[in-house]
Amino acid sequence: ATFCTLGSGAHTPELCPAGYFCLPGTNFSTEHPCPKGTFGSRTGATSNSDCEPCPAGMYCSAPGLSKPSGFCYSGYHCAKGAISPTPFKHRVEFAGPLLGNDICPAGHFCPNGTENPMPCPPGSFSAVRGLQAEEQCQPCPAGRYCSRAGLFDLAQTSLCNAGCGGTVTLYVCLEGSSAPCPSDGVYGYRCPSGFYCPAGTGLELPCEPGTFSPMPGASTCLPCPAGMACSHAATAEPLSCPRGLCSAGYYCEGGATDAVPRGTPAFPLSGPCPLGHYCPEGTPFPVACPVGTLNNST
């Protein structure tokens, strides 16, 4: 298409410049610019339809452009026809489909020049909009797992739970887990013996004294059986209760855990036989020395 400048007396029409189109009767070169969101790379355009939509990932911010203004900024996505590097709720219809140019949605990230938002990978999520890089996606919280890409709400995550592979073994999920039963030591591990792991735990809990857990993967601890001792936290195997007589020279009033006892807050009188007394093997209480005798050592 060509145009003739009004009043110039031109006999030869001039070619319509790039970024514009010239309808019949056009008087000057910039009379009909390609609108914002489009550009015209060719000279001699004859209609608005010769203007091309700004390509995906780019923006065309002014009328009359012969090429796009540049790439859309990180944190935003531009499907086509964008008029700003930071679009917000901008909808454009091209050849039927309604395309969106907008801030990067939650659960996704958008590097510079993004056409379609990229989902945060499994093992991560994001509840905020406008992420610019994958590194900004948050790791799935400890005790939960994020099995799908593009999660944007903790309600979409799940508790680490029983039932892994048809078993009832429980696992600890560390940050960033994408599976309910991680066992690589990086994102989780099987609940160890001596501990229990309720569903959704991010850290194993030690069995309390008086209970034990002999197998890995327990959800609860078992009570210590009769005749056995579970005197410490995190007991995996109960010990046989110690039995026998207190050694000669010592007395055991009750609660002693050793043949050579020492007093405890609960049983303060167990211990070495005191002065003036003697203690045969198995003595519960010191026996006073008979009249006329003495014992000046413990």
Phi, psi and omega in degrees: 000153181230172176216159177237123182291126184299130177080004182274342183072019183293139176259338180249117179299150178262151181286136180297131184285163176298142182094356182222164172229150186237110176282165175305133179088009180297133186263332180215161194295328185258022183293322184234086180282150169298132185291165175305145183089357177224171174209160178237108185274345185251151171275160176079022179294143185250347182204169178302329182291344177283346176283133183266142175298143177302130187291163180303138179084359182232170178225153179231099194271350184224158174286156175078027181275142175263351176205161180300154180290328181160188180277144173296148186287156174297146185095358180224159175232140182233108182284314179181147174073021182291143179251356182218149176286347179232066185291154177220114179052043180263116182248132183230136178255121177230116176052041174111292187289147177267114185258150184244137172238122191198175172294149182298129184286161176302146181085004183221169173223152186224100174293176178304131177075034183279132172273304180243133179304142180261128184288144170300135187289163174307144185094358180216170177202172174206126179266358182248158179265165173082020177293144184255341184209157181301327182298342180276349173294140182275142175293147177303136184297152176302139181091353180229165175225148182243097189275342184244160175277153174079021180286140183231003183215139178299335178295341178275349178272170182230154176287142168297131191216182177281173175094013180291115179064028179081010179255178176247021179284134180257151184234156171265125176260119173275178179301140173087014182283140177250002182222153182285346186230057182290138182224014183274355182081348179267311180254359177162178182197164180288142181302124186283161175299147181087358181228166172227154186225097174298160177304134178085016181276142175256002180202134179294149181249132182288142172298138181285157175307138184095356177227166180207165178218102188280339186243148174295154174084022183280145175264339177218164176261153181264147175292145180295131183289160179301140179082002180239160181240133173232072191276346183243158173292155178064036178285128176263323180230120177297152177255149176296138178296131179294139181225154177140177182270146173296146181295152174301140183094359178226157175231150183230106181279350181138146179082006180290141179250003184212154178291339176242081192281160170234148181296146177235164178304325181283326182228077189287345187266357174284142178155199181295147180297131185282168177303143178080008182224165172225152187225098173294171178303134178079023182282124175279328180223143179302144179255127181294143177295143180299157178301135180094359177235167177214162175217107184259021176225156178271000000 
